[in-house]
Amino acid sequence: MECIIPGTNMKVLAKALQGLSRVGDELFIEAKSDKFSLITLNSSKTVCARFNFFDTFFSSYEINQDELQSASNETISCKVHMKIFLPLFKGNLEKKLDYFKLEYTSDNDFIIVKMKYKCDEIVMVHKLRLMETEILSIGVLTDSGSNDIAASSSFFSQFLTMFSGSDDEITFEINKSKIVARNYCLGTPCRPKMMRTQINLNSTEFILYRIMKNTSINFSLKPLRTLVHFAENFNLSVDFNFEVGGKPLAMVLKNPTFEVNFIVATMDPYTDSSSSVATTSAQKKPDNVADDVFEDMEAENWENNDLSSKESSFVELMKKAKNDTEKENLDIVPKSPESPRTKKAKTVFGRCYDPTFHETILGEVLAANSDSE
């Protein structure tokens, strides 16, 4: 395999590797007759990120046909650690390089990188040691789901700003007219210091909105943030393809010369038996909340579009719970015992508390005070 990337396309490659590094630590390199792919998986194997670069992306793209036919699935593949590959792409390489060249043969333990700089005809050669080869088999198509939505990268960027950076997951409750996005699941207790966020997205706000089956899906926010950040750099729209909660969600970016696919594991937080939220947390009552208050919370109409009224009613319920708890425990909680350290201080400095004047100090009183006071 031998491919040459012109300097004008180096920004795309550099941003792609930065995005991949946010997902996984190992970089899989695959070469086929019509495309070159960079792939990574996260540590829990719940997110797969793939960047496909078509032959039109390169100024030169050559594959040894004999080597390709002897390879598994007609794919030449190797694996390298992200830490040794990523440092090569620091800086504005599109302004510094004439081209970037990759060379690899399947019987070699190294992949060779050649970087031709514009100034002084400098060519830097890097030999990167490969990891043990591993064949990936994802088995998930990016267009197999019956539901499709799409919007611009700026739309999703503004959408993500509505959520805190500490939010790890998001839940989409989807029907044919709108999407309700929440950073929590209905019926679960509120975590300490957590701000609950709900956003209603009407179908008219999307470029494409085709929902064949209503569903609820819960997935990680990290791959979505990574994908949207990459899409913003090149003004690309973000496409979602999915079936129901519990089946993989495909997030796709498309360009004439490259394509980006993120496959993300999901679950239905209200029906998935493997979800701890559905099986335990959703049935557990919040601590220090009276039974009647919890019943009021369960009966609350959380589907109301008026978010402010929901938040205010939730606050009132929590205030009521706190007051009820204090009333119940007012006569039960005993007074805290006096600290032994305080007793010791009074013993040591006991004389400081005694009066410093006594009448006996003056001896016998010969005449009474002449002053009336």
NUBAPA-285363 format. One record per residue (C-alpha): residue in three letters; x, y, z. Coordinates in Angstrom, 3 decimals, decimal comma. Each point is the difference from the previous one (the first is absolute). Example, Ala and Ser with C-alpha at 12.3 -4.5 7.8 and 13.67 -1.06 7.14 Angstrom:
2
ATOM torti        u        v        w
ATOM   ALA   12,300   -4,500    7,800
ATOM   SER    1,370    3,440   -0,660
This chain:
373
ATOM torti        u        v        w
ATOM   MET    0,000    0,000    0,000
ATOM   GLU    1,252    3,458   -0,886
ATOM   CYS   -2,064    3,182    0,205
ATOM   ILE    0,834    3,685   -0,258
ATOM   ILE   -2,146    2,698    1,629
ATOM   PRO    0,461    3,554   -1,339
ATOM   GLY    0,733    2,742    2,507
ATOM   THR   -3,383    1,630   -0,624
ATOM   ASN   -1,746   -3,078    1,449
ATOM   MET    2,194   -0,278    3,081
ATOM   LYS   -2,452    1,973    2,140
ATOM   VAL   -2,677   -2,651   -0,571
ATOM   LEU    2,380   -2,810    0,932
ATOM   ALA    1,292    1,833    3,091
ATOM   LYS   -3,512    0,780    1,277
ATOM   ALA   -1,032   -3,595   -0,667
ATOM   LEU    2,846   -1,354    2,135
ATOM   GLN   -0,770    2,467    2,789
ATOM   GLY   -3,599   -1,215    0,006
ATOM   LEU    1,065   -3,644   -0,016
ATOM   SER    2,347    0,593    2,938
ATOM   ARG   -2,975    1,190    2,095
ATOM   VAL   -1,664   -3,378   -0,518
ATOM   GLY    2,722   -2,664    0,251
ATOM   ASP    3,692   -0,678    0,568
ATOM   GLU    0,628   -2,392   -2,906
ATOM   LEU   -0,152    0,988   -3,665
ATOM   PHE   -1,003   -2,611   -2,582
ATOM   ILE    1,131    0,738   -3,554
ATOM   GLU   -1,804   -1,744   -2,861
ATOM   ALA    0,584    0,352   -3,730
ATOM   LYS   -2,330   -1,253   -2,721
ATOM   SER    0,059    0,547   -3,736
ATOM   ASP   -2,403    2,962    0,191
ATOM   LYS    0,550    1,528    3,463
ATOM   PHE    2,370    0,455    2,918
ATOM   SER   -1,424   -0,260    3,544
ATOM   LEU    1,070    1,075    3,487
ATOM   ILE   -1,948   -1,716    2,796
ATOM   THR    0,006   -0,082    3,774
ATOM   LEU   -2,089   -1,474    2,824
ATOM   ASN   -0,467    1,251    3,528
ATOM   SER    1,144   -2,174    2,917
ATOM   SER   -3,483   -1,388    0,706
ATOM   LYS   -0,657   -0,762   -3,722
ATOM   THR   -3,199    2,076    0,034
ATOM   VAL    1,183    2,609   -2,539
ATOM   CYS    1,642   -0,620   -3,364
ATOM   ALA    1,327    3,010   -1,951
ATOM   ARG    0,918   -0,449   -3,682
ATOM   PHE    1,379    2,548   -2,478
ATOM   ASN   -0,129   -1,174   -3,620
ATOM   PHE    2,132    1,902   -2,527
ATOM   PHE   -0,855   -0,728   -3,624
ATOM   ASP    2,657   -0,246   -2,710
ATOM   THR   -0,940    3,524   -1,173
ATOM   PHE    1,286    1,333    3,338
ATOM   PHE    3,565   -0,971   -0,964
ATOM   SER    2,257    1,330   -2,689
ATOM   SER    1,284   -3,584   -0,387
ATOM   TYR   -1,517   -3,225    1,318
ATOM   GLU    1,583   -3,355   -0,899
ATOM   ILE   -0,761   -3,456    1,360
ATOM   ASN    1,977   -3,139   -0,790
ATOM   GLN   -2,656   -2,234   -1,592
ATOM   ASP    1,791   -3,262    0,852
ATOM   GLU    0,277    1,068    3,613
ATOM   LEU   -3,619    1,147   -0,006
ATOM   GLN   -1,340   -3,309   -1,343
ATOM   SER    1,923   -2,025    2,551
ATOM   ALA   -1,275    2,157    2,888
ATOM   SER   -3,136   -0,754    1,980
ATOM   ASN   -3,129    1,522   -1,615
ATOM   GLU    2,330    1,675   -2,522
ATOM   THR    1,064    2,460    2,694
ATOM   ILE    3,568    0,892    0,931
ATOM   SER   -0,013    0,821    3,700
ATOM   CYS    2,337    0,895    2,851
ATOM   LYS   -0,237    1,547    3,449
ATOM   VAL    2,060    2,733    1,677
ATOM   HIS   -0,196    1,665    3,396
ATOM   MET   -1,626    3,442   -0,141
ATOM   LYS    2,700    1,587    2,194
ATOM   ILE    2,764   -0,537   -2,551
ATOM   PHE   -2,076    1,024   -3,023
ATOM   LEU   -1,790    3,106    1,271
ATOM   PRO    3,099    2,195    0,738
ATOM   LEU    0,840    0,084   -3,714
ATOM   PHE   -3,079    2,140   -0,674
ATOM   LYS    0,593    2,998    2,252
ATOM   GLY   -0,029    3,494   -1,460
ATOM   ASN   -1,428    1,393   -3,244
ATOM   LEU    1,347   -2,716   -2,259
ATOM   GLU   -2,098    1,123   -2,969
ATOM   LYS    2,201    3,127   -0,119
ATOM   LYS    3,298   -1,802    0,597
ATOM   LEU   -0,198   -3,195   -2,088
ATOM   ASP    0,046   -0,702   -3,688
ATOM   TYR   -1,219   -3,540    0,617
ATOM   PHE   -0,329   -2,768    2,571
ATOM   LYS    0,844   -3,542   -1,075
ATOM   LEU   -0,824   -3,386    1,599
ATOM   GLU    1,749   -3,248   -0,961
ATOM   TYR   -0,793   -3,471    1,308
ATOM   THR    0,376   -3,626   -1,023
ATOM   SER   -1,676   -2,860    1,843
ATOM   ASP    3,306   -1,801    0,705
ATOM   ASN    1,471    3,013    1,829
ATOM   ASP   -0,065    0,891    3,707
ATOM   PHE    0,126    3,712   -0,738
ATOM   ILE   -2,102    2,569   -1,788
ATOM   ILE    2,055    2,752   -1,667
ATOM   VAL   -1,101    3,626    0,013
ATOM   LYS    1,677    2,574   -2,264
ATOM   MET   -0,709    3,710    0,417
ATOM   LYS    1,187    2,336   -2,777
ATOM   TYR    0,312    3,599    1,228
ATOM   LYS   -0,303    3,030   -2,270
ATOM   CYS    3,095    1,729    1,334
ATOM   ASP    3,498   -1,200   -0,974
ATOM   GLU   -1,299   -3,209   -1,593
ATOM   ILE    0,086   -1,780    3,379
ATOM   VAL   -1,409   -3,548    0,183
ATOM   MET   -0,484   -1,484    3,473
ATOM   VAL   -0,308   -3,774    0,237
ATOM   HIS   -1,640   -1,725    2,991
ATOM   LYS   -0,048   -3,759    0,567
ATOM   LEU   -2,837   -0,910    2,358
ATOM   ARG   -0,027   -3,427    1,607
ATOM   LEU   -3,274   -1,866   -0,405
ATOM   MET   -2,028   -1,835    2,607
ATOM   GLU   -1,188   -3,559   -0,429
ATOM   THR   -2,403   -0,134   -2,938
ATOM   GLU   -3,676   -0,385    0,834
ATOM   ILE   -2,874   -0,353   -2,460
ATOM   LEU   -3,052    2,138    0,761
ATOM   SER   -3,512   -1,173   -0,789
ATOM   ILE   -2,592    2,584    0,949
ATOM   GLY   -2,975   -1,516   -1,814
ATOM   VAL   -2,214    3,100    0,316
ATOM   LEU   -1,243    1,898   -3,041
ATOM   THR   -0,443    3,759    0,186
ATOM   ASP   -3,329   -0,049   -1,860
ATOM   SER   -1,731   -3,072    1,445
ATOM   GLY   -2,324    1,902    2,373
ATOM   SER   -3,503    1,128   -0,945
ATOM   ASN    0,351    3,405    1,708
ATOM   ASP    2,051    2,878   -1,455
ATOM   ILE    0,619    3,541    1,184
ATOM   ALA    2,511    2,583   -1,239
ATOM   ALA    0,967    3,558    0,921
ATOM   SER    2,881    2,387   -0,533
ATOM   SER    3,088   -0,114    2,203
ATOM   SER   -0,780    3,501    1,335
ATOM   PHE   -3,452   -1,210    1,105
ATOM   PHE    1,492   -2,879    1,989
ATOM   SER    2,731    2,267    1,359
ATOM   GLN   -2,596    2,373    1,451
ATOM   PHE   -1,965   -2,990    1,265
ATOM   LEU    3,012   -1,327    1,930
ATOM   THR    0,590    3,347    1,697
ATOM   MET   -3,324   -0,516    1,801
ATOM   PHE    1,540   -2,868    1,960
ATOM   SER    2,691    0,124    2,633
ATOM   GLY    3,477   -1,267   -0,816
ATOM   SER   -0,369   -2,433    2,912
ATOM   ASP   -2,992   -1,730   -1,632
ATOM   ASP    1,119   -3,428   -1,196
ATOM   GLU   -3,174   -1,330   -1,601
ATOM   ILE   -3,070    1,268   -1,789
ATOM   THR   -3,450   -1,466   -0,584
ATOM   PHE   -2,023    0,629   -3,157
ATOM   GLU   -3,737   -0,671    0,187
ATOM   ILE   -1,038   -0,015   -3,646
ATOM   ASN   -3,355    0,079   -1,741
ATOM   LYS   -1,137    1,104   -3,439
ATOM   SER   -0,371    3,680    0,915
ATOM   LYS    2,825    0,801    2,423
ATOM   ILE    2,985   -1,159    2,050
ATOM   VAL    0,157    0,580    3,748
ATOM   ALA    3,654    0,018    1,090
ATOM   ARG    0,804   -0,432    3,699
ATOM   ASN    3,130   -0,485    2,076
ATOM   TYR   -1,996   -2,233    2,373
ATOM   CYS   -2,603   -2,770   -0,135
ATOM   LEU   -3,519    0,419    1,324
ATOM   GLY   -0,593   -1,625    3,365
ATOM   THR    3,640   -0,036    1,085
ATOM   PRO    1,196    1,868    3,101
ATOM   CYS    1,846    3,255   -0,565
ATOM   ARG    3,748   -0,148    0,579
ATOM   PRO    1,453    2,565    2,423
ATOM   LYS    0,909    3,331   -1,628
ATOM   MET   -1,446   -1,160   -3,335
ATOM   MET   -1,961    2,433   -2,161
ATOM   ARG   -2,691   -1,798   -1,948
ATOM   THR   -0,248    1,163   -3,613
ATOM   GLN   -2,773   -0,677   -2,521
ATOM   ILE   -0,137    1,297   -3,573
ATOM   ASN   -2,851   -0,431   -2,470
ATOM   LEU    1,065   -0,191   -3,652
ATOM   ASN   -2,776    0,258   -2,575
ATOM   SER    0,259   -1,999   -3,223
ATOM   THR    0,058    3,234   -2,038
ATOM   GLU    3,388    0,946    1,508
ATOM   PHE    1,759   -2,876   -1,813
ATOM   ILE    1,210   -0,276   -3,582
ATOM   LEU   -1,305   -3,580   -0,089
ATOM   TYR   -2,508   -1,489    2,418
ATOM   ARG   -1,359   -3,463   -0,867
ATOM   ILE   -1,253   -1,991    2,991
ATOM   MET   -1,705   -3,311   -0,715
ATOM   LYS   -0,049   -1,286    3,572
ATOM   ASN   -0,272    1,876    3,303
ATOM   THR    2,773   -0,871    2,436
ATOM   SER    2,204    1,152    2,877
ATOM   ILE    3,778   -0,289   -0,266
ATOM   ASN    2,708    0,756    2,542
ATOM   PHE    3,626    0,392   -1,108
ATOM   SER    3,300    1,635    0,925
ATOM   LEU    0,502    3,694   -0,736
ATOM   LYS    3,768   -0,232   -0,523
ATOM   PRO   -0,056   -1,431   -3,574
ATOM   LEU   -2,675    2,514   -1,015
ATOM   ARG    2,126    2,899    1,277
ATOM   THR    3,028   -1,375   -1,873
ATOM   LEU   -1,908   -0,439   -3,254
ATOM   VAL   -1,648    3,428    0,144
ATOM   HIS    3,354    1,679    0,722
ATOM   PHE    1,488   -1,617   -3,127
ATOM   ALA   -3,078    0,832   -2,124
ATOM   GLU    0,151    3,690    0,973
ATOM   ASN    3,513    0,330   -1,435
ATOM   PHE   -1,276   -0,963   -3,462
ATOM   ASN   -3,648    1,146    0,187
ATOM   LEU   -1,462   -3,495   -0,360
ATOM   SER   -3,485   -1,176    0,941
ATOM   VAL   -0,400   -2,760    2,593
ATOM   ASP   -2,236   -2,979   -0,845
ATOM   PHE   -1,487   -2,429    2,537
ATOM   ASN   -1,197   -3,447   -1,012
ATOM   PHE   -1,525   -2,327    2,600
ATOM   GLU   -2,730   -2,526    0,672
ATOM   VAL   -0,976   -0,130    3,683
ATOM   GLY    1,701    0,362    3,354
ATOM   GLY    2,274   -2,972    0,627
ATOM   LYS    1,228   -0,173   -3,600
ATOM   PRO    3,046    1,917   -1,340
ATOM   LEU   -0,296    3,640   -0,992
ATOM   ALA    1,920    1,123   -3,108
ATOM   MET    1,179    3,618   -0,240
ATOM   VAL    1,260    0,873   -3,491
ATOM   LEU    1,802    2,898   -1,713
ATOM   LYS    0,376    0,028   -3,777
ATOM   ASN    2,332    1,859   -2,338
ATOM   PRO    0,876   -0,745   -3,655
ATOM   THR    3,519   -1,109    0,984
ATOM   PHE   -0,522   -1,532    3,464
ATOM   GLU   -2,640   -1,390    2,356
ATOM   VAL   -0,236   -0,266    3,787
ATOM   ASN   -1,949   -2,716    1,833
ATOM   PHE   -0,505   -0,248    3,754
ATOM   ILE   -1,773   -3,146    1,228
ATOM   VAL   -1,252    0,499    3,569
ATOM   ALA   -1,649   -2,517    2,321
ATOM   THR   -3,388    1,072    1,393
ATOM   MET   -2,637   -1,241    2,383
ATOM   ASP   -3,651    0,693    0,740
ATOM   PRO    0,143    1,355    3,559
ATOM   TYR   -3,621   -0,977    0,722
ATOM   THR   -0,118   -3,569   -1,328
ATOM   ASP    3,581   -1,291   -0,344
ATOM   SER    0,477   -2,741    2,607
ATOM   SER    3,761    0,501   -0,064
ATOM   SER   -0,382    3,586    1,118
ATOM   SER    0,606    0,642    3,685
ATOM   VAL   -2,157    3,101   -0,356
ATOM   ALA   -2,990   -1,994   -1,200
ATOM   THR    0,280   -2,886    2,453
ATOM   THR    1,057    1,683    3,227
ATOM   SER    0,294    3,754    0,004
ATOM   ALA   -3,358    0,617   -1,611
ATOM   GLN   -1,743   -1,894    2,831
ATOM   LYS    2,088    1,377    2,881
ATOM   LYS   -1,425    2,849    2,045
ATOM   PRO    2,241    2,999    0,558
ATOM   ASP    1,535    0,175    3,470
ATOM   ASN   -1,672    2,228    2,611
ATOM   VAL   -3,193    0,403   -2,024
ATOM   ALA   -3,335   -0,863    1,585
ATOM   ASP   -2,219   -2,618   -1,660
ATOM   ASP   -2,748    2,453   -0,901
ATOM   VAL    2,511    2,375   -1,598
ATOM   PHE    1,467   -2,785   -2,136
ATOM   GLU   -3,499   -0,896   -1,187
ATOM   ASP   -0,546    3,648   -0,951
ATOM   MET    3,250   -0,053   -1,989
ATOM   GLU   -1,032   -3,159   -1,847
ATOM   ALA   -3,411    1,502   -0,812
ATOM   GLU    1,556    3,229   -1,306
ATOM   ASN   -0,537    0,572   -3,752
ATOM   TRP    3,634    0,169   -1,115
ATOM   GLU   -1,031   -0,049   -3,666
ATOM   ASN   -1,289    3,578    0,246
ATOM   ASN    1,842    2,295   -2,413
ATOM   ASP    0,196    2,780    2,599
ATOM   LEU    3,423   -0,725    1,459
ATOM   SER   -0,059    2,854    2,515
ATOM   SER   -3,230   -1,272    1,606
ATOM   LYS    1,483   -3,492    0,332
ATOM   GLU    3,161    1,279    1,581
ATOM   SER   -1,890    2,243    2,426
ATOM   SER   -2,381   -2,814    1,018
ATOM   PHE    2,949   -2,301    0,539
ATOM   VAL    1,648    2,617    2,248
ATOM   GLU   -3,217    0,405    2,023
ATOM   LEU   -0,260   -3,773    0,438
ATOM   MET    3,558   -0,215    1,234
ATOM   LYS   -0,585    2,900    2,450
ATOM   LYS   -3,087   -1,765    1,321
ATOM   ALA    1,968   -3,230    0,414
ATOM   LYS    2,732    1,812    1,921
ATOM   ASN   -2,514    1,690    2,354
ATOM   ASP   -1,874   -3,260    0,626
ATOM   THR    3,233   -1,809    0,786
ATOM   GLU    1,106    2,685    2,463
ATOM   LYS   -3,375   -0,094    1,786
ATOM   GLU    0,124   -3,797    0,337
ATOM   ASN    3,531   -0,020    1,367
ATOM   LEU   -0,302    3,074    2,277
ATOM   ASP   -0,643   -1,976    3,229
ATOM   ILE    1,968   -3,065   -0,995
ATOM   VAL    3,464    1,351   -0,593
ATOM   PRO    1,735    0,452    3,416
ATOM   LYS    2,182    2,950    0,839
ATOM   SER    3,622   -0,546   -0,911
ATOM   PRO    2,164   -0,804    3,052
ATOM   GLU    2,493    2,590    1,159
ATOM   SER    3,405   -0,431   -1,552
ATOM   PRO    2,603   -1,498    2,406
ATOM   ARG    2,458    2,555   -1,315
ATOM   THR   -2,255    2,820    1,273
ATOM   LYS   -0,170   -1,573    3,451
ATOM   LYS    3,754   -0,238    0,162
ATOM   ALA    0,373    3,645   -0,976
ATOM   LYS   -2,300    1,065    2,806
ATOM   THR    1,955   -2,094    2,497
ATOM   VAL    3,372    1,355   -1,012
ATOM   PHE   -1,156    3,612   -0,116
ATOM   GLY   -2,555   -0,329    2,775
ATOM   ARG    1,413    2,795    2,143
ATOM   CYS   -0,530    2,427   -2,863
ATOM   TYR   -3,738   -0,342    0,602
ATOM   ASP    0,264    0,814    3,777
ATOM   PRO   -0,658    3,603    1,206
ATOM   THR    3,246    1,888    0,706
ATOM   PHE   -1,376    2,123    2,867
ATOM   HIS   -1,268   -1,115    3,390
ATOM   GLU   -1,032    2,222    2,941
ATOM   THR    2,212   -2,034    2,351
ATOM   ILE    3,031    1,417   -1,748
ATOM   LEU   -0,587    3,399    1,671
ATOM   GLY   -0,290   -1,435    3,506
ATOM   GLU   -2,526    1,362    2,542
ATOM   VAL   -2,378    2,723   -1,304
ATOM   LEU    0,138    2,973    2,432
ATOM   ALA   -2,444    2,323   -1,821
ATOM   ALA   -2,739   -0,571   -2,531
ATOM   ASN    0,075    1,531   -3,453
ATOM   SER   -1,008    3,628    0,039
ATOM   ASP   -1,179   -0,113   -3,586
ATOM   SER   -3,629   -1,038   -0,451
ATOM   GLU    0,932   -2,212   -2,906
